[in-house]
Amino acid sequence: MLGFLLAFGTAVSEALKDITSKHNLHHVDEYTAAFAMHLVQSLLLIPVVYFTGMEVLSTRFLWTLLASSLLQLTVILLYFKAIKRSEISVTLPLITLTPLFMLITSPIMVGEFPNALGLTGIVLIVIGTYISNISEDPKKIFEPFVSLGKNQGARYMFGVAFIWSITANLDKIGVEETSPVFWAFTKDFTILLYLIPILIWKSKKPLLQIRNRKGPLFMVGFFRTTSVLAHMFALQLILVPYVITIKRSSAVFIILYAFFFLNEKKNFRNRMIGISINLIGLFIIAIS
């Protein structure tokens, strides 16, 4: 049950991070936002790593760190390209494919596969999240998949979903080799270093952008930190596909926030149906 609660905490933190990020991206570019988020997380985790102590760095850990950080950097760039080039309603549902991909990658990489009850919960959450993010027009129910052949942004997001199914398992390996806190710090600090030349190349006056939005950017980094820590500790307790499936249900909280605070009433019926299916899926995973 603790693993489920931690995974659920990850979903809540992810939703808060995405909501605050949405507001920030009206004022800063995506490269500055990504850099600031990883900078805040690294600064928050430095004292924690100092007091908990350094870990022995095995060869397996170093290879996992290299692979995970490079793949995560690729995800960041692909994700922003997908959002920029296509409508969110077309690209966002494709993220729900990550838990399904993990039914293939997790057995291969970490030897984990959910039981029948857990598998049912995963499928229900995937379906619920997908339904929540599509049009109420029955003719457009498969539009995200149809768009793969003609929409570059949709192909980028499809790639994001697949890469996430790999990096989640790498996180499991990294946590097993060291500890949740140390792995979270080293991975995101490495990504921060990668982002420095990209920031210099792509962003205009990033330091001024950060200074003008230091408070809101700090909150994004704070929620990112709580999300990552809950995620890493959850990986120690329950199967990777469970953690990622529950994490992706963060879309439920974003939908509710948009409805109550942003007055976004579009596709309300589908969203409520999707949320209901999600809750059933979460309950099934909790008792599996």
N, C-alpha and C positions, 0 to 999 in steps of 0.2 A: 504493500500500500504506500510506503514511503517513496518508492521509486515512481509510482503513479503521480503522487502529489508533487514531486520535484519536476516531473515532465509537464504537469499541468501548470506549475509555476513558470516553466520555460515559455509556455504558450502565452500566458498573461504578460510576461516581460517582453516577449517578441511583439505582441500587439501594441504595448505602450511605446516600444522603440519605433515601430513603423508609424504610429500616429504622430509622434513628435518629429520624426524624420520628414513626414509629409509636409508639416508646417515649415520646417527648416529649408526644404528644397525650393521654397519660394524666394529665399533670400541668399542661399549659397549654392554653388555648383556641386555636382555629385562627387567630384574628386575631393574637394575640400571636405564635404560631409563625411565621406568614407575615411579620410585621413584623420579628421577630428575624432570620429567615433573610436577608431583603434588607438589613438593617442590617449584619450581619456581612460579607456579600458586598461591600457598598459600602466598608466600612472596609478590607477586604483589598485592594481594587483601587485605592484612592486613591493609595497610594505607587507602584504600578505605572504608573498614568496620569501621575503627576507626573514620573517618570523617562523615560517614553517620549514625553511631550510632548502638548500639546493638538492637536486636529485642526481643520481648516477646516470649519466647519459650513455645508454647502450647504442650499439650500431643500429639495431632495429628502430630505436627511438629516432635517431638522426635521419634515417631514410624515410620514416613515416612523417617526420616534421617537414622534410623537403617536399615530399609528394603532396601532403595536405596543404601546405602554405601556397604552393604554386597553383594547385587546383582551386583553392579558395580565392586567390587573386583573379584567376580566370572567370570564376563565377561572378565576382563583383563587376567586372567589366562587361560580361555578357548580359547580366541582369539589367544594368543601366542602359545598355544599347537596346534591349528588348522593350523596356519601358518607353524609351525615347522614340522608337520607330513604329510602335504599334499601339493600338488601344489596349488598355488594361483588361477590358472584358474579353479580349481575344487571348491574351498571353497568360493572365493570372491562373485560370483553371488548369493550365498545363503543369503548374507546380505540384498539383495534387498527385501527379504520377510518381513522385519520389518514393513514397512508401511501397508502391507496386514494384518499382525497379529494385527496391531493397529485398524483395522476396527472392531475387536472383543474386544480388551482390553480397548480402549478409551471410548466406550459407557458404559462399565461396571464400569470403575474406575472414570471417570470424566464427563460422560454424554455428550460426544461430538461425532458427526458423520457428515462427510462432506455432502454438497448438491450434486446433480447429476453432476454438472459441476466440482466441486472440486474432486469428486470421479473419474471422467474421467481423470483429470490431474494426480492424484495419480497413477492410473493404467498405464498410458502412461509413467510416469517416471520410474516406476518399470520395465516395459517391456524394455524401452530404456537402462537403466543401466544394465539389465541382458544381453541384446544383445551385449552391448559393451564389456562384459567380458567373452564371450564364443568363442569357435573355429569357424572358417568359415566352418568347415566340418559339413554338415547337419546331419550326423549320431550322432554327439556329442552334439546336441542342448539341450538334456535333461540329459547330463552326470552329472551335479551337483546333480540332484535329484536321479539318478540311484546310485550314489556313496554313498548315505545315508545308503544303506544296507550293504556296504562292506568297507567303508572308515571311519575310526575313526575321522580323521580331519574334514571331511564333517559334521559328526554328532555334533562335537564340535561347528562348525560355525552355524549350524542350531539352536543349543541352544543359541548361542550369539544373533542371530536375534530375537528369541522369548523373551529373557530376556530384550533386548533393547526396545521391544514393551511395557514392563511393566515399566521399569525405566523412560522412557520418560513421562509417565503419573504421576509417582511419582514426577518428576521434576515440573510438573504443580501444584501439590498439595503443594510442598515445597515452590514454588514461591508465591502461594496464601496465605500461612500461614505467610510468612515473607516478603522478597523482593528478586529480582533477584540476587543482589550482595551477600547478606548475605547467601542465600541458596547455591549459587555456592561455596562460601568460606567454609562453614561448611561441606558440603558434601565431597568436595575434600580434605579438611584437615583431615577429619575422615579416608578417604581412605589412605592418606599419613601415618597415624599412623598404619593402618593395614599392610602397606607395609614394615615397619621397620623390624619386625621379619622375614618376608619372604626374605628381602634383605640380612640380616645377614646369613640366612640359605642357600640361593641359589646362591648368587653372590660371586665372588672372587675379593677382593680388590676394592669394589665399590667406595670408596673415591678417589682412584687413577684414576679410570675410569672417574669420574666426573671432577676431576682436569684437566685431559688431554683433555677433550672435553667440558669445561665449557661454551664456547661461543656458539657452535652449540646446546648444551643441553638447554641453556637459550632461544634460538630462538624457540625451540619446545614448551617450557613452555609458552612463550609469545603468540604464535599462538593458543595454547590450551586455554589460558586465554581469548583472543578475541573471540574465537569460543564459549566458554561457556557463556560469558556475552551476546553476540548477541543471542544465543540460548534461554537463560532465559528470556530476554526482549521480544523476539518474542513470547514466550509462553503466555505472557500477552495479546497479540493482535490478534493472529489467532489460529485456531484449532491445537491441538497437531499433528494429522496426517499430516497436511500441513507442519509444521515445520520440522518434521522428514523426510518426503519425499524429501523436498528441500535440507535438510542437506545431505542426502545420494547421491544427485546429485554431490557431491564433486568429485566423480569418474570421471566425465566429465573433470574437470580441471587436474586431475592426468593423464588421458589419453592424453590430449593435451600437457602437459608438457613432458611426455615420448616420444611423437612423435617428438616434435620440439627440445628438448634439450638432450634426451638420444638416439635418432635415433632408437626408437623401432617402427618398421613398421609392426610388426606382427598383423594379424587380422584387418588391417586398414579399410577395407570395413565395417565390422561389427561395428567397433567403430564409424565410421562416421554416419552410419545409427542410431545407438543407441543415439549418441549426438543429431541428428536431432529430434528424437522422444522425447528426454529429453527436448529440448527447447520448443517444442510444449506443452508438459505437464506443464512446468513452466509458460508459457504464460496463459494457461487455469486456473491454480491455481491463478495467479495474478489477473485475471478478475472475478473470481468466487465470 
